[in-house]
Amino acid sequence: MENQYAIEMLGITKIFPGIIANDDITLQLKKGEIHALLGENGAGKSTLMSVLFGLYQPEKGIIKKDGRQVKIQNPNDANDLGIGMVHQHFKLVECFSVLDNIILGVEPVKNGFLQKKEAKEKILALSEKYGLKVDPDALIEDITVGMQQRTEILKMLYRDNEILIFDEPTAVLTPQEIEELMQIMRNLSAEGKSILFISHKLNEIMAVADRCTVLRKGKYIGTVNVADTTMPELSRMMVGRDVEFAVKKEDRTPGDVILDVKGLTVASKLHKNNAVKDVSFNVRSGEIVCIAGIDGNGQTELVYGLTGLEPVKAGTVIMKGKDITHASIRERSVNGMSHIPEDRHKHGLVLDYSLEDNMILQRYFEPEFTSKAGTLKRANIRSYAEKLIDQYDVRSGQGAITKARSMSGGNQQKAIIARELDKAPDLLIAVQPTRGLDVGAIEYIHKQLVAQRDAGHAVLLVSLELEEVMTVPDRILVMYEGEIVGELDPKKTNAEELGLYMSGAKNDFRKEAAV
Amino acid sequence: MTLLVQYTLIYASVLILVALGGCFSEHSGVINLGLEGIMVMGAMGGALAMKYLTGSPAFVVILATILASALTGLVYSLLLAVACINFKADQTIVGTALNMLGTAAATVIIKAINTAANPDDVSSVVQYIESKRSFIVSFGTFEFNWFMLVTLILLVISYILLYKTRFGLRLMACGEHPQAADSVGINVYKMRYAGVMISGFLGGLGGIVYITAGVSEWKFENGVVGFGFLALAVMIFGQWKPTRIALAALLFGLFRALSNVYSGIGFLSMLNIPSTIYNMLPYMISLLVLALTSANSRAPKAEGIPYDKGAR
């Protein structure tokens, strides 16, 4: 009987100093199936893939291709075996064309000259066959993330790869693009390609995968048929306990106005129009207000204006009765504003600093951390950081001295949350705080937001995730093209109505055109 | 006027060669600040070849001089490659060290050679007046220099190499996104070595063209008086693209040529501006041009960052 597995990883064990990253893991990918690999951040998915690509040599275990044992020493070996991967962070040269990126490394040449015409025909044929729309001559820097991803997929197909690995492919996509990607994956598997789909988003796995292998803390938990399982069961396998999908919170009556925004206008960096146009709202103590909307409708700039990252063009921002429109970022911070930024690498952490130094970024000047002579009190910093690490369960390789860069995304986010919440802020501005995180971490962060609210602080949440918008806040403000177009009560609205506001079809505050 | 054209072309040739050298190095991802030093070493290699081949047939002199200067530059550039690619040293510092070492080493070597021949001669001067004639073909008042043709050929080859071949595509990928290049099986270290060695080859050749452009002997204590840096400015102004580099080099070459020939141009000599002003011109122009254009300049993204296979 013919072997039914395209690739098998049997009993893989990979040990790093101090940690068993993979402990006797088995993964069997059937020919032509879509197989999901599910696990939280740090469960060992990346390590397992690195073993498959020959970046690490496992201490134990074997890899079989079509039933025959193979040795994979480096990525070229994997490529020769027909294994290709779309990395989470695309490996594309930005100033090259789509075509150049696809052929890079396997360029067709004649007498030493590149044969781009030939390559273009092959790419167009592939793009037609699998429904992957790309413009071969466009530069990567000019095209959408979705098209960049299709370029990565074409890279694998151009090399005639049979085993396609998608590493968290949906993290960077819009809902429409995710739907398209799912269809592409189904097309690919229908054409006989075997697909390994690495993810921690349960709904996507349920929608597209045939089977699912679950890892937890480096251990193999099991492989299940997706048709025979449910989301709660999968999440239980992944996290090791029941996960509450619903956010639990009791009703509260909001108190004083903490943040009062009047007529705020912020310029855009991308175009000449203002990104935020004459926006007014307030946030009171003991409530969570959520700014909802499709990405790019001015939410980012609104937060930049509130937090002082960008100057505002017009309007006032009043916090606790004090005008902070033109206050410095430190003034805002010292006066009780905390900010969980949208881009945690750009505005949240200094990636090459240690965890402890990141913890005191906004407070290093306080007497607790700086002596009168101006030197840092290292011992105090260490004990403070260790207290936060302990309290917020921030996991890292070497504790307080770990470089922030080497930590997983979820733990980087936890570190930021620890730092921002420990200030006991009167106002917490949290921008997409759960982006790219797994269910366990999301649940944790939602609990923290609710705890802030219950402690009587004001919380302004900016979110793109419909589910988050519907469950976490007490009030929803929808932004569309830089304006607030609706105020909704999450208890009385539904996703459909929200969608109408988000797409601009409904607007409660439309200003009458001036005569 | 022909004199102005002649000097413009020969100085532009120098700048084209050296800037192309920088262009290859930077496209591979290594900043080559050591072009100045590489030029000095190349100039020394070429000047010695010319000195010892005095009286040989023109063809032999031309070929040997080109090879001697280019290979000296190439070997010297290996220092940069080893330090920056293998040992991941800071490219700016290594480049600066190369510049200081270049002039110093050339001075020491030439002095040693001179003193060995004549114990009273402690100068760092090499003469090559005889051999220089081999390079020049006169058309009326215009002195054509074979280096001009060599430069043109190398310019065309560089363009083809960068944009039409597999090598060029891979080289530029290493300078833009080495992780991407690595992930498709390209050996980033090898490509960077290639980039740096080509820059040594072209930089060394540029060195000999420069010191033979206007004079018949060279005092190596002077190095190449900042021409390597001027070439860097040309490279940036030329946006790391061969054709634009050629145009930028012509512009800067013109200003450099003015200082050689302004006294022969009627209205300029009437203006009575001190010659030092003309000497300063190309450098002042480069400051001005870079100040105005660098906001839009687009250097290879990964240049200056040592490539580490393990880093994410």
Interface residues (C-beta under 8 A of the other chain):
Chain A: P75 N76 N79 H87 K91 L92 V93 E94 C95 F96 D100 N101 I103 L104 G105 V106 E107 V109 G112 F113 L114 K155
Chain B: K164 T165 R166 L169 R170 M172 A173 E176 H177 Q179 A180 A181 D182 S183 V184 G185 I186 R298 K301
